[in-house]
């Protein structure tokens, strides 16, 4: 009997190895393995069409049927091994829609091709070592492989496969009794041909073939020995038993797996009958199933439910056949636990139903024209499609009891809902159920089984009587607030997963969105109706008739029962006391006007408040108000009527018999009516001939126009008169498209949009009465009548001429230089990008000229920035005259300009000639004198040229190339031009790379110190100079001539200098323990930046204290460049350091510009003769004279003198003759690391005695 436990799992694998998850982006339900890898989409995304689900299900069903048929054939037929493998290869093709399949068997570390189907992947009988299969180690471990990349042949190990190299392949191990005995492979020439489910189907087939091989092996063993059969029976992994065909159905034998799965001991099982395993209430069904096979036929795939010893239920798939036991007829059965598989199938069915429900409800949301229609449709669909017994929607009210009212329902109600009293008040006994909890918390509440819910002990009989076993209550959200619930009743105990609950939650969110959208649409329609009614009131008669019509329209627009407009009775007090009604409407009918006291009425609050609103409980708050009592009003909204100076002249209010739900809408709409009423009252009080339009529409600065669907004007406010110049009398009845609109096509497009979408917003160019054009921003709204038909178009047009002018000015400021009016960097970059694209597309050339004025800073510093600005303006004008109209002249900032030449020759030589000609023209033009306010001024430019046209550069690269060329021009003498040379970029890049490496080196400690001995004339070593060296991990030793200039330019010299000083002092301190070294001085070079640091004295003192180095042995070497600026401060710093005991040596003396007057004031110990003088000492009389002078000067000032760069005995002898008694150079030693210095000191000769002197 082949195990079919995996066939029914939708993914094709055992349910225990698979979970269902929601895809995070598409919200589709995904089947995944326990390692969380996605296997297949088990359903469409939330909005996916149902056809996609049906096709997927059909494909699954077909593959399921194929696999079941193959398994049945394999079970039913007696096949040879070769035929079995051939049948397996053919089934693999059917299950995966592959182009080729093969079965390979493991024999002595080789895989031999046993069968092929479809296109040949290998030759039958062909063998290959397992090492040729790249993923054999994984297959041996039981893992399955899928490849959708091209080519797959190399991955699978088929380098000589007959079939063309496949682009996709699947491989599953063929197992028998847990051991891998071969591989089943399918392949396709299509990339991405296989999904994870194909791999799962192939696994099922592999398991089936493996199981059949096992069964054959077992059958062979049974034929050999009954004892072996019994052992197999006992050790079979699935529960197996034998039962008698007597009345009791006694159990005759049971294996170990049955003991383990069912929880009974062997003795207990053998004392039991088969019905003892059946759950209560299922005996009849089980006996009928057995009676149907009493003829001895075999049973396959019979799904039953059994009960374990602990009472838990399991779903099992039974396979049973007739047999003999001790000579008596019996049946042998095997059970496979399919509990998880069936649960997965039920989950899939529930999920499919939930997605279908969501899809149907969303369609209803889209089609619904009203809130009631929507709620009724959703309830009906939930019952019909979702399988729920009843569904209803409740809205949470804001009344005193916080009631929840049922507003729509469908299904088996039977008077149940009418008997419910629900609340969302947590203190009310009616608010503690799921509905109240859902509204308060905003979370779904699930009651899986009413019998298991203690809170439903009293209600359970009523619920069960109506077939309600489980319930789900879903909140409807409006932002952070829950305004209602969707309540669902299930006809069975709910086994709802988190995924299904998420889908139901999504349904509730969509329903809430639909309700809120319909409400917003309804509110918008009401607002439009109110605006139209206010507009219509303008045309009404004046005085009493006007007020009566206004109040009637107001009551109708707001859905109120009572409305009142009144004037404040003149009074002497600070606050109004009495109100005289101008129009009063009660229950739709006009009531006589009267005068009444404000005290004790809601309108009394309007004496000090602009608006006052009571949404419920009005009569309880104002029991003595006559109007409130007469109308039994529950809610009130009132509005002050104010004159133009803010004084209260009247009041306007409406009353409602029901609690007010849309207070914000009523308040905003009431303001429109109040504005109109205020204006009319003021008009009556002022001058009967000055007729102001009476509403927020009339007082608005915007032009507000209402036209019919033929575009004839029916309303024209004063804002329209001011904007367009025509009065209402002139324009009413005229077509706006003929009078106002310049662009008829734009007008027609806007009309089409407002007809299709109900609104349109955009900009238009319209016509003034005097013929001028007007830029306007228009907002059009299609106004519908009570029956929903289009009635008119409301247009609000705003004059945006000032805004347009501002935008143009902003555009100018954003893209043009404020001083010169030239394009700025942003506009240049944009144009350059287009120029590069055009040059490449049209096969032409161009050039970018980077122009910098020479010595511009000097002009600013001497004559002032205003003169500099004047010069820049004149330069801009001259540049514009030097180029064509199609070229671009831009200012980047400061004194930097760029000229971009377009449309030049594509030939590099001709392009260079054209660019040079333009640059030379600019050089000549800019070199002419400039007339500034105070004087005539001359300046010259430096120009860098970067050609373009072959698509080799980006805009940024091009600008950088031109900039580099410009700097080359400056360094080449100024007032000249240079073309960009790629070598420049290489130098800059190398320098940048060196800087980056230096920063890393400082952080990672790649620098080290070498020490060059300093020797007296008698051979005594008196000191060393500490020299920084850099050992790069890739470059090796980097020359100081390369990295010191970069350190100076980038400021890294400060970090490097601090490290050198600290390391040298640390070494100096260690030398105090060595008799041969303790007398040596340590010379440390200090850069000018480091020495000028305000904290340098403090830094040196701290280093000496931390390291313990003797200050008297430390000698700081300064270059003459330190003495160029602020010499007094330099001397003060030197004096401070001298007080610490530190000495000084003036390095490279004679190469700078130090003043002798300052020199004699400095606390120097030593002058160092620069090696440039020593090098040519023997050949250049001038160098010899300079050396003599330095030695004489040192003697006169009482300073020591030392010569550096001494390399020959002749140089040494001549220096001695001049009076120099100390030397440093290669004649004595190269710079050495500390270990080498120690080694030389302990060698056969002193390291500081040159070998030539020892001869």
C-alpha positions, 0 to 999 in steps of 0.5 A: 500500500503506497502512502498518499498522505502528501498528495492532498496537500495543495503545495504537494508536500506534507502539511506538517512541513508547511505553514501559510503566511500573508505576503507583506506587500501584496497581502496574498496568502503564501504557502511556506516551508518551516524555514520560512521560504515561500513555496507558492501563492495560495490565492490572489492578492486582495484585489486579484480576479477570481479567475486567477484563483480558479485557474490556479485551483484547476491546475492543482486539481489536475496535478493532484489527479495525475499523481493519484492516478500514477500512484494507483497504477503503480499499486495496481500493476505488476511492473518490472523495475525497468518499467517502474522507473520508466513509468516514474520518468513519464509521470515526472513529465506530467506532474511538472510540464517539463521537457525531459526527465530521467531516473538515475540509480546509485551504484558504487558511487556512480549514478546510472541512468535507469530510465528517461522520458521526453527529451533525452537528458542522459543515455539509458545505462550511462553512468557518471560518478556522484562527484560530477553531480554538483549538489549530490551532498545536498541530495544525499541529505534528503534536500531537493533542488530547483534551478531556474538560471541558465544554463543548468547543465553545469550545475546538474553535472551533465557536461555531455547531456544529449539535450541542449543545455537546460535553463531550468531543472528540478532534482529530488532524491529517490529514497527507499527506507530513508536512504537515498538510492537515486535521483529523479531529474526534470529539465526545461529549456525555458528559464524560470520554468519551474515553481516551488509547487513543481518541486513539491509534486516531484517530491510526491512522485519520488516518495511514491516510487520510493514507497513502492520500492520499499513495499516490493522489498517488504513483499520479497521479505514476506515471501522469504519469511513470515517472521520478517513480515511480522517484524515489518508489521511491528516496526512500520512507522504508521499505525497498523492493526488486524481486526476480526470480522465478528460482531464486535470487530475485535482487535487481533493485532496492533503494531508499535506505531499504533501504541505510540499514536493512539496512546494504548499499550499492546495489552489494552489494544488487544482487549479492545474492539475497533469501535473503541477507537471511534469518537462518540456520535460517529459509530454509525458512519464508521459501521456504514463505511465498513459494511460497504466493503464486507465483500473483501475488497480493499479500502484505499484513502478512506478518511475517518476520525479516531479518538486517542486514549487521552480523548483527543481526535485525529484524522486518519487516512485508512488503507485496509484489505482482507486477510486471514488471521489464525485461519479466520477471515479478518482485515488488516488496516493501516492509518496515516495521520492526516490531521494537519493535512486536512486542517491545511485543506480546510484553511485553504478553503476558508481563505478562498472563501474569505478572499471571495467575500472580500472581493465581492464586498469591495465590488459592492463598495465601489457600486454603492450609491448610498450608505444604506445600500452599501451596508445592506449589500455587505451584510447580504454578501457576507451571509451568501458568500462568506457562509455566515448565518447572520451579519449585521452592522451597528453604528456607535452613537454619542448619546448619553447611553452610548448606544450601538444601533443596528442599521443593516442586517442579513441572514437568520435574524428571527427577532434576535436583533430586536431583542438586543440592547447594546452599548459601548459604555464600559460601565454599562452591563450592555457594553461588556460584550464583543460589540462594546469591547470592539468599539472601545478598543478598536480591535476585533473580538472573536468568540470561537464557541459560545458554549466555551465562553463563560460570558455567554452562559445565559445567551448560549441557548438563544444563540444555539437555537438560531444556529449561532455557534461562533461570532466575530465582531469587527470594528469600523475605524475612522482614524483613531476612533471606532464609529461602528461594528460589523458583527458576523455569526457562524453556523459552526464552532469557529476555527479561524486562523490569524490570516483569515482574521486579517482578511476579515479585518481588511474587509472591515477597513474597506467597509469603513472607508466606503461608508466614510467616502459616501458620507463625505460625498453626501456632505459635499453634495449638501455643501454644494446644495447649501452654496447654491441655495445661498446663491439663489437667495441673492436673487430673492426679494429684499427685507422680510421675504429675503430673510424668510427664504434664507431661513427656509433654505438654511433649514432645508440644506441642514436637515433641521426642524427649526431655524431662526434669524434674529436681530439684537434689540438695541440696548444700553448694557454691555451684553445683548438681552433681547432678540427680535426674530426676522424669520422663524421656521418651525417644522418647515412652516413660517411662524410669526416673528416675536421678541424674546429674552435671551436669558436661559436660552442656548442663544444667550451663549452667542452674546460672548461666543462666535458659535455655540453648539450642543449635539445632544441633551439640549432640553435638559440643559435649557429647560426654560427655553420656550422655543426649545420646549415647543420643538422638543429639540435635542441639538442646537447650533448657533452663529453670531451675526456681526457687522464689518467691525465685529459688533454683534448685530444678530443671531442665527440658529437651527434646532434638531430633534435628534442628536447631531452627528455632523456638527462640523458640517452644520457649523461650517455651512451655517457660517455661509448663511450667517455671512449672507444674513449679516450683509443683508441686515447691514444693507437694510440698516445702511442704504437701500441703494447699496446692495451687497451680496449676502454671503461668504460668496459675496464677500470673498475676493475670489470670483464665484460663478454658477453656470448651467450645463449650457455654460450660461451664467446664473450667478455672478458675484462681486469678486467676478465683477472686480476680476473680469470687469463685467457687472452681473446685469451684463453677464447673467445669461451669457455663455462663459466660454464666449465671454471669458475663455481664451483657449477653447480647447483647454475649456473643453478639456476642463468641462469633460473632466468635471463631467466625468469626475465631478470636479476639476482644478487647474489654471486657465488664461481668461479674458478681462473686459478691456481685452487683457488676459488674466491668469486664474486658478479655477476650481469647478464642481459639478452640482447635482440635484436631489435626484442625483442628476447634474444641475449646474457647475460652480466655479471659484476663480482666483486671480493668480497674476501676482503669484505668477509674477512671483513664480517668475521672479523665483524662477529668475532668482533660482536660475540666474545670478542676481548681480550679473543676470547671467545663468547661475550654476544650477541653470548651467548644469541643466543646459550642459546636460542637454548640450552633452546629449545633443552633441552625442545625438547629432555627432557634433562638438562643444567646449566648456571654458572656465574663466577666472579673473586674475588678482580679483581679491586684491581689487576687493581688498583695496577698492572695496566690494562695490567696485568688485561688483561693478567690474563683474557686471562689466565682465559679464557684458563683455563675455556676452558680446564674445559669444553667439546667441546659442552659447551660454555665459554663466557666473558660478560665483565670485570671479568665476565665469563659464562659457559653454560653446555648442554646435562646434565641429566633431573633429577634435583638431577643428574643435580645438581650433574653434574653442581656442579662437573663442577663448583668445577673443575673450582674453583680448576683450577682458584685457581691455581697461575697465572704467570703475567709479574712482579709477580705470582698472585693468585685469586679465583672465585665466581660461581652462578649456574642456572640449566635449562631444564624444559622450566620454564625460558627465557634466560634473566631470566636464566642469571639473576638467575645465576647472583643472585646466584653468588652474594650470593656466594660472600656474602657467603665468596667468592671462593665458589659456590651457586645454584640459589634459587627462594627466591633470586628473591622474595627478589630482586623483593620485593626490586624493588617493594619497590623502585618503591613505594618509588618513588611514595610515594615521589611524592604523599606525603605519608611520614610524620614525627613523633617526639620522645621526648628528656628528661633531668634527671629532667623531662624537655622536651628539644627537639625532634628527627624528624623521617621519617615514611611512611604510604603506602596506601596498606601496611600501616605503613612501617618500617624504617628498610625496606625503609631506606636501600633501600633509601640509596642504590638507592640514594632516600635518598637525596630526602627523606633527603631534604623533612625531613629537610624542613618539620622539619624546617617548623614544628620548625618555627610553634612551635615558636608561642607556649610557650610550644614548642618554647624552644625545639630543633629539631634533624634531621638525615642527611645521609652521601650522603646528608651531602657530597653534595656540595650544602648542606650548601646552601640547609640548609641556603635556607630551614632556610630562606624559613621556618623561623625556628630558626637555633639555635633550629636545630640540625643535627645528623651525624653518624660516617660513615660521618667521614670515608673519607675526614674528612677535608672537613666534618669539613669545612662543619660543620664549615660553618653550625655552622656559620649559628647557626646550632648545631650537634650531633654525632649519634650512637657514639661508633659504628664506627671508628671516630678518637679522633683527628678529634673529638676534632676539630669538632664543636659538641654539643652532643654525642649520646650513641647508643641503642646497648650499652644501651640495654645490659647495665645491663647485659654486663660489656663491654657495661657498660664500654663503656657507662662510657667511652663515658660519660667521653669523653663527659665531657672532650670535653665539650660536652653534652651526651644523651642516646637513646633506654632507655626503663626501669627505671633500664637503666635510673638509671644506666645511671644517675650514669654514669653521663648521664643527657639526655634520649630518648626512649620508657620509656618516649614516642614512636615517636608521630605525631604532633597532639599526641605530642600536646595532651600529652603536654596538658594532665594531666601529662607532656609527658616526665615524665615516669609514674613510676617516678610519682608513 
